[in-house]
Amino acid sequence: MAQAAPRELTITIAGTSRVSKLAFTDTTFVTETSRGQDVTCWTYFFRPFAKIQYTETALRNVVAASYVKGYLDVQYLIPKGKNRHLKLRHIQGTIDSDHDQLAKDWCDALMDLAYMGVKRSKMLRVLINPHGGTGKAGSVFTHKVEPMLTAAGCTLDVTYTSYANHALEIARDLKLKYDAVVLVSGDGLIHEVLNGFAQHEQPEKAFCVPIAPIPAGSGNALSLNLLGYEEGIDPYAAALNVLKGQHMKIDLFSFTQGTRQRISFMSQTVGLMADLDVGTEHLRWMGEFRFLVGYLWGVFKRPICPIELSMKVVNDDKKQMVNELQSRKAGLSNNASFNGDDKHQSSPDMSTDEWVSFDKPILWYYAGQGPYVSRGLMQFPVSFPDDGLIDISVQGVMKRAKLIDVMEGAEEGRTYWMDSNHYFKASAYRVKPLNPRGVVVVDGEELPFEEFEVAVQPRLGTVLSPCKQGCYAADFRVCDERGSKSR
Ligand SMILES: Nc1ncnc2c1ncn2[C@@H]1O[C@H](COP(=O)(O)OP(=O)(O)OP(=O)(O)O)[C@@H](O)[C@H]1O
C-alpha cells in the first residue's frame, strides 16, 4: 500500500539559522518560524509568548509550492488588517539533501490539495485597460496580479487596450485555446468582451470561455458580485479566483434597439440613476465617489423619468423572492438538495407571456442582475446568476429628504424594502421614451434615448467564481425599511 505523503516539513530559512515548520491540513496552511531552536507542539499553546512567528491561512490561499535543487519555496496569501485584504507571502528555505524525496512529495501533496478540482498552470488571455477607473490597472497587474499568476505556472498572453472597442475586437477573434479571459479593468471592458463573443465565428464556444474580472475600474460590479463587498475590490482575491475559481453559468441579456442588438451582462437604467452615471464622466478621477456626487445632484433636481415601461412579469412578491434566496443559499451551504444542473427558476406566479405596463410616475428604473451595481448600491439583492429572469427595480416618486435618508444602508440593499420601490422578476421588458431628452445606460455605457427591448438569454455567459454554481457572494440581511438585520 502506498504511504500517505507527509503533511509537515521543517526547513532552514535561507541565509539564517532560523527554522520553520510548515504544515497543512485539509483546510489550512500553517508556518511556525522560530529563532534557531526547534519548534514543539507547546508553541501552539504559548504562541503569544513564544519567540515564534506563526501564520495560518486557508489552504485555498496557497498559490505555489516547489522544491528545486535543495531549495523549497511556498507562496501563499494571508489576510491582513481590518478589511482582511490579502497579501502575498513567500517562505523559502533549504532542506538536507537526504530529504529530497520527502520535500518533493510534500510539495506535490500540498499542491494537489490546494488545487483540488481545478486545472493548474492555466493559459490565460489578459486584457488591461490602462485608462479604467483612476488609471491604476497597469500597476495593479504588474505589482500584484502578474507575480501571482506566473508563480502559479500560468501562461499569460497580455494586451493593454489602446482604444475603445479594442477588447471587443480581441474577443471577437479569440482563439478558443484559453482557460479564461482575465480583465484588469472596470465593467466596461467586460461588456466589450461579451459583445465580442457575440460576434465570434463560434459564439456558443466563445461564451463558454470564462471571464474573470480583476477590479481596476470605477465600476467593478461583477467582481463585487462574485467575490463580495471586501474581496471584490481586492486584486489578490480576484487573482486567486482566476487560479481557483469554478466555471459558473450566468444569464445574459439581449438589448435590442431598432435593428441593433447587443449583449448586456449587468444592468440597464433610465432616469436619475442613468443621469448620475453619465453626468459624472468628467469626475472619473474620483473613482466610485463620483456616483455619490451624481446622486446628490439628481436628488436636488428630482426629475420624473419620461418613459413607458412594460414587462413580462414572472414574480412581484418581495417576501417570496427573499425566501427563495435564503433557501437556495441554505441548500448550497448544507450541500443538500442542490444540484448543479438545476435551473432554479423562480416559482412563476404570473403568466410570462403577457406584457404588463407600469403606469405610475417614477424617478428611475434599474434592471439587471448581481446584487451590487456599485460598491455603494445593492440594487438587486435577491438576484440569482442563472434563474433565467431579469430583476427590475422601479423607484416611485419620493421626497428629497427620504431620497437622502435611504442612502444609508443602500450598500446593504435597504431600498428593496421601501414601499415606493417596486421589484419584479421578468423574462423581458420594453422601454418607450415619452420625451426626446434622456439617456439609457447599459452596463455603465451611454446609449441613445430610443425605444428598446431586453430579453433574458439564460445561462449564456460563463464566469469564474469561488461558488461553483447558482449564487452571488453578497449576503442580503436587511429585513425591513428601517434597515434592521436578520441574524
Ligand atoms: N486605451 C483606451 N483608451 C480609451 N478608452 C479605452 C481604452 N481601453 C478601453 N477603453 C474604454 O474604457 C471604457 C471603460 O473601461 P473600464 O470599464 O475598464 O473602466 P471604468 O473606469 O470602470 O469604466 P466604467 O465606469 O464605464 O465601468 C471601456 O468601455 C472601453 O471602451
PDBQT file of the ligand as one rigid body, heavy atoms in Angstrom, charges set to zero:
ROOT
HETATM    1  N1  LIG A 501      -6.839  52.659 -24.210  1.00  0.00    +0.000 N 
HETATM    2  C1  LIG A 501      -8.061  53.119 -24.080  1.00  0.00    +0.000 A 
HETATM    3  N2  LIG A 501      -8.343  54.421 -24.282  1.00  0.00    +0.000 NA
HETATM    4  C2  LIG A 501      -9.557  54.914 -24.112  1.00  0.00    +0.000 A 
HETATM    5  N3  LIG A 501     -10.631  54.159 -23.751  1.00  0.00    +0.000 NA
HETATM    6  C3  LIG A 501     -10.427  52.872 -23.538  1.00  0.00    +0.000 A 
HETATM    7  C4  LIG A 501      -9.139  52.272 -23.684  1.00  0.00    +0.000 A 
HETATM    8  N4  LIG A 501      -9.245  50.958 -23.393  1.00  0.00    +0.000 NA
HETATM    9  C5  LIG A 501     -10.547  50.738 -23.090  1.00  0.00    +0.000 A 
HETATM   10  N5  LIG A 501     -11.247  51.883 -23.182  1.00  0.00    +0.000 N 
HETATM   11  C6  LIG A 501     -12.677  52.118 -22.879  1.00  0.00    +0.000 C 
HETATM   12  O1  LIG A 501     -12.813  52.448 -21.499  1.00  0.00    +0.000 OA
HETATM   13  C7  LIG A 501     -14.159  52.114 -21.102  1.00  0.00    +0.000 C 
HETATM   14  C8  LIG A 501     -14.263  51.986 -19.580  1.00  0.00    +0.000 C 
HETATM   15  O2  LIG A 501     -13.451  50.945 -19.175  1.00  0.00    +0.000 OA
HETATM   16  P1  LIG A 501     -13.475  50.222 -17.769  1.00  0.00    +0.000 P 
HETATM   17  O3  LIG A 501     -14.740  49.574 -17.551  1.00  0.00    +0.000 OA
HETATM   18  O4  LIG A 501     -12.259  49.396 -17.724  1.00  0.00    +0.000 OA
HETATM   19  O5  LIG A 501     -13.261  51.394 -16.729  1.00  0.00    +0.000 OA
HETATM   20  P2  LIG A 501     -14.232  52.090 -15.707  1.00  0.00    +0.000 P 
HETATM   21  O6  LIG A 501     -13.499  53.255 -15.211  1.00  0.00    +0.000 OA
HETATM   22  O7  LIG A 501     -14.740  51.188 -14.672  1.00  0.00    +0.000 OA
HETATM   23  O8  LIG A 501     -15.421  52.498 -16.584  1.00  0.00    +0.000 OA
HETATM   24  P3  LIG A 501     -16.955  52.410 -16.217  1.00  0.00    +0.000 P 
HETATM   25  O9  LIG A 501     -17.117  53.354 -15.086  1.00  0.00    +0.000 OA
HETATM   26  O10 LIG A 501     -17.573  52.859 -17.520  1.00  0.00    +0.000 OA
HETATM   27  O11 LIG A 501     -17.243  50.968 -15.882  1.00  0.00    +0.000 OA
HETATM   28  C9  LIG A 501     -14.432  50.832 -21.863  1.00  0.00    +0.000 C 
HETATM   29  O12 LIG A 501     -15.777  50.795 -22.244  1.00  0.00    +0.000 OA
HETATM   30  C10 LIG A 501     -13.513  50.902 -23.094  1.00  0.00    +0.000 C 
HETATM   31  O13 LIG A 501     -14.255  51.106 -24.281  1.00  0.00    +0.000 OA
ENDROOT
TORSDOF 0
